[in-house]
Amino acid sequence: MPQILIIDDDPTIRLTLQKVLIGQGYEVAIAKDGEEGLAKAKELHPSLIICDWMMPLMDGLEVCNRIKSNIELSNIYLILLSARDQEVDMVRGLEMGADDFLCKPPRLNELRARVRAGLRLYKATKELRRQKQVIEQELFQASQYVQSILPEPIEGDIAIQSSFLPSTQLGGDSFDYFWLDSDHIAFYLLDVSGHGIGSALLSVSVLNLMRTRSLRHSRDSQTTTNFYSPSEVLADLNNTFQMSLHNDMYFTIWYGVYDKQTHRLLYSSAGHPPSVLISDEEIPKIKLLKTSGLPIGMMPDTSYQEQICEIDTNSRLYLFSDGVYELTKDDGSIWGFNSLIDTFIHIPRDRLSRIEYILSCVKEAANNRPFEDDLSLLEIEINL
């Protein structure tokens, strides 16, 4: 049975309200002033509080303010009892946290109706919070799963470090890299539109299809994709993941294949931010690698371009989602793509420190606030 707390310094009002509400089948507790009422609220966690405005020691406005400021009590429905009926008084009470008002002395039928309405709202709010907690837990579990299937770092002449930081809403970022043979390594990063479980599921579906080399020319084709050809990979992804079949979700992607014998990188992109190639020289050379092309899933039968880039010895290639640089700073401006490139240029020479340095710069730009979008970053270091 819902529990109601009555806080009033007038014993007649206390006893009258208590008798009426007990007669309605409610469990009722009473307190004679604001301090006692606040203590009982913390002890009992009632569903609804009826609190007098004018009381000694602590008035009703302060009780409202303290209850609504306490995260464990803020869900309690609070009715302020007062002889004040001016608009300015009602506005002040609402601003301090009151949910409703009752004139003093209260009309009993109105009291019963407002209590019933308040308890309905309390129950609905409590259920919404429960559902929110369930969703947050599901998002957390989904982000943990996405992190668990991402690839481990690679060491050697081709070394790959990565970072994935899911947003509070969980987006659709994922990435992977794998050897096609002893000379060719493929790597990609994708970003699904939207947020939530749906985006994450689509992202994981693409990752599993690519990792198992199960991608085909189309959903009905038996011909497997040539993973050495970035343009063919993107075209086949586009044929397989049309947004009309996936709840209107699409994704951007950058995909490349590096040949360590020829030192050439063949790549293609679909609406994704350019990758950044930086030579490890006293005055670094910077190349932005991107091809034109619609995001995957937007239009059927879309073709994609390929380009070739010669990779110098001791170069670094960065792949990332737009969440890495589309960060709102305290002054309202966007940190931006150029700031990210500047971070890449002034990065420490120690490979093990570089990803952490980039993340520290990104977090500083966001003033350590939770990220609004997933943050994914790959660093491919080529020392051949």
C-alpha positions as CSV (number, residue, x, y, z in Angstrom):
1,M,0.0,0.0,0.0
2,P,1.4,3.5,-0.9
3,Q,2.8,5.3,2.1
4,I,2.0,9.0,2.7
5,L,3.8,11.4,4.9
6,I,2.0,14.4,6.4
7,I,4.2,17.3,7.6
8,D,2.4,20.0,9.5
9,D,2.9,21.8,12.8
10,D,-0.9,22.1,13.4
11,P,-2.0,18.9,15.3
12,T,-5.6,19.4,14.2
13,I,-4.6,19.4,10.5
14,R,-2.3,16.4,11.0
15,L,-4.9,14.3,12.7
16,T,-7.7,15.2,10.3
17,L,-5.6,14.4,7.2
18,Q,-4.3,11.2,8.8
19,K,-7.8,10.0,9.6
20,V,-9.1,10.7,6.2
21,L,-6.2,9.0,4.4
22,I,-6.2,6.0,6.6
23,G,-9.9,5.7,5.9
24,Q,-9.0,5.5,2.2
25,G,-6.7,2.5,2.9
26,Y,-3.4,4.4,2.9
27,E,-0.5,3.8,5.3
28,V,0.2,7.3,6.8
29,A,3.1,8.7,8.8
30,I,3.1,12.1,10.4
31,A,5.8,14.7,11.4
32,K,5.2,17.9,13.4
33,D,7.8,20.2,11.6
34,G,10.1,20.4,8.6
35,E,13.2,18.9,10.2
36,E,11.3,15.9,11.5
37,G,9.5,15.5,8.2
38,L,12.8,15.5,6.2
39,A,14.3,12.9,8.6
40,K,11.2,10.7,8.1
41,A,11.2,11.1,4.4
42,K,14.8,9.8,4.3
43,E,13.9,6.9,6.6
44,L,10.5,5.9,5.0
45,H,10.8,6.9,1.3
46,P,7.1,7.6,1.1
47,S,5.3,7.7,-2.3
48,L,3.6,11.1,-1.5
49,I,4.2,13.9,1.0
50,I,1.6,16.5,2.1
51,C,3.6,19.4,3.6
52,D,2.5,22.7,5.2
53,W,4.1,25.8,3.8
54,M,4.4,27.8,7.1
55,M,6.2,25.9,9.8
56,P,8.9,26.7,12.5
57,L,12.5,25.5,12.2
58,M,12.2,24.6,8.5
59,D,9.3,25.8,6.2
60,G,7.7,23.8,3.5
61,L,9.6,25.5,0.7
62,E,12.9,24.3,2.2
63,V,11.5,20.8,2.7
64,C,10.5,20.8,-1.0
65,N,13.9,22.0,-2.1
66,R,15.8,19.4,0.0
67,I,13.6,16.5,-1.1
68,K,13.8,17.3,-4.8
69,S,17.6,17.9,-4.5
70,N,18.1,14.4,-3.1
71,I,18.3,11.9,-5.9
72,E,16.9,9.1,-3.7
73,L,13.9,11.2,-2.8
74,S,13.3,13.3,-5.9
75,N,10.7,10.9,-7.3
76,I,8.3,11.5,-4.3
77,Y,5.1,13.4,-5.3
78,L,4.9,16.5,-3.1
79,I,1.7,18.5,-2.3
80,L,2.2,21.8,-0.7
81,L,-0.5,22.8,1.8
82,S,-1.0,26.6,2.1
83,A,-3.4,29.4,2.8
84,R,-1.5,31.4,0.1
85,D,-3.4,31.4,-3.2
86,Q,-1.6,34.2,-5.1
87,E,0.0,33.3,-8.4
88,V,3.4,34.5,-7.3
89,D,3.2,32.1,-4.3
90,M,2.3,29.2,-6.5
91,V,5.1,29.9,-8.9
92,R,7.5,30.1,-6.1
93,G,6.4,26.8,-4.7
94,L,6.6,25.1,-8.0
95,E,10.1,26.4,-8.6
96,M,11.2,25.0,-5.2
97,G,9.9,21.5,-6.2
98,A,6.3,21.3,-5.3
99,D,4.2,19.1,-7.6
100,D,0.8,20.3,-6.6
101,F,-1.0,22.6,-4.1
102,L,-3.9,22.3,-1.6
103,C,-5.6,25.2,0.0
104,K,-5.6,25.3,3.8
105,P,-7.8,24.1,5.3
106,P,-8.2,21.5,2.6
107,R,-11.5,20.3,1.2
108,L,-11.6,16.6,1.8
109,N,-13.0,15.5,-1.5
110,E,-10.3,17.6,-3.3
111,L,-7.7,16.1,-1.0
112,R,-8.7,12.5,-1.9
113,A,-8.7,13.3,-5.6
114,R,-5.3,15.1,-5.6
115,V,-3.8,12.3,-3.6
116,R,-5.1,9.7,-6.1
117,A,-3.8,11.7,-9.0
118,G,-0.4,12.2,-7.3
119,L,0.0,8.5,-6.6
120,R,-0.8,7.7,-10.2
121,L,1.9,10.1,-11.4
122,Y,4.3,8.7,-8.8
123,K,3.7,5.1,-10.0
124,A,4.1,6.1,-13.7
125,T,7.3,8.0,-13.0
126,K,8.7,5.1,-11.0
127,E,8.0,2.7,-13.9
128,L,9.6,5.1,-16.4
129,R,12.7,5.2,-14.2
130,R,12.7,1.4,-14.0
131,Q,12.5,1.1,-17.7
132,K,15.3,3.7,-18.1
133,Q,17.5,1.6,-15.9
134,V,16.7,-1.5,-17.9
135,I,17.6,0.3,-21.1
136,E,20.8,1.7,-19.6
137,Q,21.8,-1.8,-18.5
138,E,21.1,-3.2,-21.9
139,L,23.2,-0.4,-23.6
140,F,26.0,-1.1,-21.2
141,Q,25.9,-4.9,-21.9
142,A,25.8,-4.1,-25.7
143,S,28.8,-1.8,-25.4
144,Q,30.7,-4.5,-23.4
145,Y,29.9,-7.0,-26.1
146,V,31.0,-4.7,-28.9
147,Q,34.3,-4.1,-27.1
148,S,34.8,-7.8,-26.5
149,I,34.8,-8.6,-30.2
150,L,37.1,-5.8,-31.4
151,P,40.5,-7.0,-32.5
152,E,43.6,-7.1,-30.3
153,P,46.6,-4.9,-31.1
154,I,49.2,-6.0,-33.7
155,E,52.9,-5.7,-33.2
156,G,55.7,-5.8,-35.8
157,D,56.7,-4.0,-38.9
158,I,53.0,-3.2,-39.3
159,A,51.7,-2.3,-35.8
160,I,48.1,-1.4,-35.1
161,Q,46.8,0.2,-31.9
162,S,43.1,1.1,-31.4
163,S,40.7,2.7,-29.0
164,F,36.9,2.4,-28.7
165,L,35.0,4.6,-26.2
166,P,31.2,4.1,-26.4
167,S,28.9,7.0,-25.9
168,T,26.3,7.1,-23.2
169,Q,23.7,6.2,-25.8
170,L,25.9,3.6,-27.6
171,G,26.4,4.3,-31.3
172,G,27.3,2.1,-34.2
173,D,31.1,2.2,-34.5
174,S,33.2,-0.8,-35.1
175,F,36.5,-1.6,-36.8
176,D,38.7,-4.6,-37.7
177,Y,41.9,-5.6,-39.4
178,F,43.0,-8.9,-40.8
179,W,45.7,-10.4,-43.0
180,L,44.4,-11.5,-46.4
181,D,47.7,-13.3,-47.1
182,S,51.3,-13.0,-45.9
183,D,51.7,-9.7,-47.9
184,H,48.3,-8.0,-47.8
185,I,46.5,-6.6,-44.7
186,A,43.0,-5.1,-44.8
187,F,41.7,-2.6,-42.3
188,Y,38.5,-0.6,-42.0
189,L,36.4,1.5,-39.7
190,L,32.6,2.1,-39.9
191,D,30.0,4.3,-38.2
192,V,26.3,3.4,-38.3
193,S,23.8,6.2,-38.2
194,G,21.8,6.8,-35.1
195,H,22.3,5.4,-31.6
196,G,21.1,2.5,-29.5
197,I,20.9,-1.2,-29.7
198,G,19.8,-1.2,-33.4
199,S,22.8,0.7,-34.5
200,A,25.1,-1.6,-32.5
201,L,23.5,-4.7,-33.9
202,L,23.9,-3.6,-37.5
203,S,27.6,-2.7,-36.8
204,V,28.3,-6.1,-35.3
205,S,26.5,-7.8,-38.2
206,V,28.8,-6.1,-40.7
207,L,31.9,-6.9,-38.6
208,N,31.0,-10.6,-38.4
209,L,30.3,-10.8,-42.1
210,M,33.6,-9.2,-42.9
211,R,35.6,-11.2,-40.4
212,T,34.3,-14.5,-41.7
213,R,34.7,-13.4,-45.3
214,S,31.1,-14.3,-45.9
215,L,30.2,-11.1,-47.8
216,R,28.7,-11.7,-51.3
217,H,27.9,-9.6,-54.3
218,S,24.3,-9.3,-53.0
219,R,21.9,-11.0,-50.6
220,D,20.9,-13.5,-53.3
221,S,24.3,-14.0,-54.9
222,Q,26.6,-17.0,-54.4
223,T,29.7,-15.2,-55.6
224,T,31.9,-14.1,-52.7
225,T,33.5,-10.7,-52.5
226,N,37.1,-10.0,-53.5
227,F,38.4,-8.5,-50.2
228,Y,41.6,-7.3,-52.1
229,S,39.3,-4.8,-53.9
230,P,38.1,-2.0,-51.6
231,S,35.6,-0.7,-54.2
232,E,34.1,-4.2,-54.6
233,V,33.8,-4.6,-50.8
234,L,31.9,-1.3,-50.5
235,A,29.6,-2.1,-53.5
236,D,28.8,-5.5,-52.0
237,L,28.2,-4.0,-48.6
238,N,25.9,-1.5,-50.2
239,N,23.9,-4.2,-52.0
240,T,23.6,-6.3,-48.8
241,F,22.8,-3.6,-46.3
242,Q,20.2,-1.4,-48.0
243,M,18.6,0.9,-45.4
244,S,15.1,0.0,-46.6
245,L,15.9,-3.5,-45.1
246,H,17.5,-2.2,-41.9
247,N,15.1,0.2,-40.3
248,D,16.4,3.1,-42.4
249,M,19.9,2.8,-41.0
250,Y,22.9,3.4,-43.1
251,F,26.7,3.6,-42.3
252,T,29.8,5.2,-43.5
253,I,33.0,3.3,-43.9
254,W,36.7,3.6,-44.9
255,Y,38.3,0.4,-46.2
256,G,41.9,-0.1,-47.3
257,V,44.3,-2.9,-48.3
258,Y,48.1,-2.4,-47.8
259,D,50.6,-4.4,-49.8
260,K,53.9,-4.6,-47.8
261,Q,55.9,-5.7,-50.9
262,T,55.0,-2.7,-53.1
263,H,54.4,-0.3,-50.2
264,R,51.1,0.6,-51.8
265,L,47.8,1.3,-50.1
266,L,44.6,0.7,-52.1
267,Y,41.6,2.3,-50.5
268,S,38.0,3.4,-50.9
269,S,35.5,5.2,-48.7
270,A,31.7,5.7,-48.5
271,G,30.8,9.0,-46.8
272,H,33.4,8.5,-44.1
273,P,35.9,11.1,-42.8
274,P,39.2,10.9,-44.6
275,S,42.0,8.8,-43.0
276,V,45.1,10.8,-42.2
277,L,48.5,9.6,-43.4
278,I,51.5,11.2,-41.6
279,S,55.2,10.6,-42.5
280,D,57.6,10.4,-39.6
281,E,59.9,13.2,-40.7
282,E,61.3,16.4,-39.1
283,I,58.6,18.3,-41.1
284,P,55.8,15.7,-41.4
285,K,54.0,15.3,-44.7
286,I,50.3,15.0,-44.3
287,K,47.9,13.3,-46.8
288,L,44.1,13.1,-46.4
289,L,42.9,9.8,-48.0
290,K,39.3,9.8,-49.2
291,T,37.2,8.9,-52.2
292,S,33.8,10.1,-53.2
293,G,30.8,7.9,-52.5
294,L,27.5,7.7,-50.8
295,P,27.2,6.1,-47.4
296,I,26.4,2.3,-47.4
297,G,22.7,1.6,-47.8
298,M,21.5,4.9,-49.1
299,M,21.1,4.0,-52.8
300,P,21.1,0.6,-54.5
301,D,23.6,-0.3,-57.3
302,T,26.0,2.4,-56.2
303,S,29.6,2.1,-57.5
304,Y,32.6,3.2,-55.5
305,Q,36.0,4.5,-56.5
306,E,39.5,3.3,-55.6
307,Q,42.7,5.2,-55.2
308,I,46.3,4.1,-54.6
309,C,48.7,5.8,-52.2
310,E,52.5,5.2,-51.9
311,I,53.4,4.7,-48.2
312,D,56.8,6.0,-47.1
313,T,58.8,4.0,-44.5
314,N,58.0,5.0,-40.9
315,S,54.5,6.4,-41.6
316,R,51.4,6.5,-39.5
317,L,47.8,6.1,-40.8
318,Y,44.8,7.2,-38.7
319,L,41.3,5.9,-39.2
320,F,38.5,7.4,-37.0
321,S,34.8,8.1,-36.6
322,D,33.5,11.7,-36.6
323,G,32.9,11.4,-32.9
324,V,36.6,11.9,-32.3
325,Y,36.6,15.5,-33.5
326,E,32.9,16.7,-33.5
327,L,33.2,17.8,-29.9
328,T,31.4,20.8,-28.4
329,K,33.7,22.9,-26.2
330,D,32.6,25.0,-23.3
331,D,32.4,28.1,-25.4
332,G,30.0,26.4,-27.8
333,S,32.5,26.0,-30.6
334,I,33.4,22.7,-32.2
335,W,36.9,21.3,-31.6
336,G,37.0,20.1,-35.2
337,F,38.9,18.1,-37.8
338,N,41.9,20.5,-38.0
339,S,42.4,20.3,-34.2
340,L,42.5,16.5,-34.5
341,I,45.2,16.7,-37.2
342,D,47.2,19.1,-35.1
343,T,47.1,16.5,-32.3
344,F,48.3,13.8,-34.7
345,I,51.3,16.0,-35.7
346,H,52.4,16.8,-32.1
347,I,52.0,13.3,-30.8
348,P,54.7,11.6,-28.7
349,R,57.2,9.4,-30.5
350,D,56.6,6.5,-28.1
351,R,54.0,4.3,-29.8
352,L,52.6,3.0,-26.6
353,S,51.8,6.6,-25.4
354,R,50.3,7.9,-28.6
355,I,46.7,6.6,-28.3
356,E,46.5,7.7,-24.7
357,Y,47.8,11.2,-25.7
358,I,45.2,11.5,-28.4
359,L,42.4,10.4,-26.0
360,S,43.6,12.9,-23.4
361,C,43.4,15.7,-25.9
362,V,39.9,14.6,-27.0
363,K,38.7,14.4,-23.4
364,E,40.2,17.7,-22.6
365,A,38.4,19.3,-25.6
366,A,35.1,17.8,-24.3
367,N,36.0,19.0,-20.8
368,N,35.7,15.4,-19.6
369,R,32.0,15.3,-20.3
370,P,30.3,12.1,-21.4
371,F,30.6,11.6,-25.2
372,E,27.5,12.2,-27.3
373,D,28.8,9.8,-30.0
374,D,31.0,6.7,-30.1
375,L,34.7,7.4,-30.3
376,S,36.7,5.0,-32.5
377,L,40.3,5.4,-33.5
378,L,42.9,3.2,-35.3
379,E,46.6,3.9,-35.6
380,I,48.4,1.9,-38.2
381,E,52.2,2.3,-38.0
382,I,54.2,1.1,-41.0
383,N,57.9,0.6,-40.6
384,L,58.7,-1.2,-43.8
